[in-house]
């Protein structure tokens, strides 16, 4: 048999709903922190890299992902021809450009 006091104690359903939502608050806060510290800066850097690749033109000095310095001799749709030494021309994919080299 169930006593009256024991039966009345089980009626608090709204307190469980509030504590369930409160359990997600730390997860939401962690996601917001990760967004502003990791995701957003990475997206900004990727956008800057894309703009730099789109603005490449003949005569620009570049650095590839392999660390090779070169001068662009021709720009094609998705690739570049770069001169890495006198009369040595290499064709590379635009995505392999890391940065513009300073003169």
Number of C-alpha atoms within 10 A of each C-alpha: 3 6 7 8 8 9 9 9 8 8 9 9 8 9 9 10 10 10 10 11 9 11 10 10 11 10 11 11 11 10 13 13 12 12 13 11 11 11 13 12 12 13 11 11 11 12 12 12 16 13 11 14 17 11 9 17 15 13 14 16 20 21 17 18 11 9 11 12 19 22 21 21 17 15 16 11 7 10 14 24 19 24 19 16 11 6 7 9 17 14 15 14 13 19 14 14 21 17 16 17 13 8 6
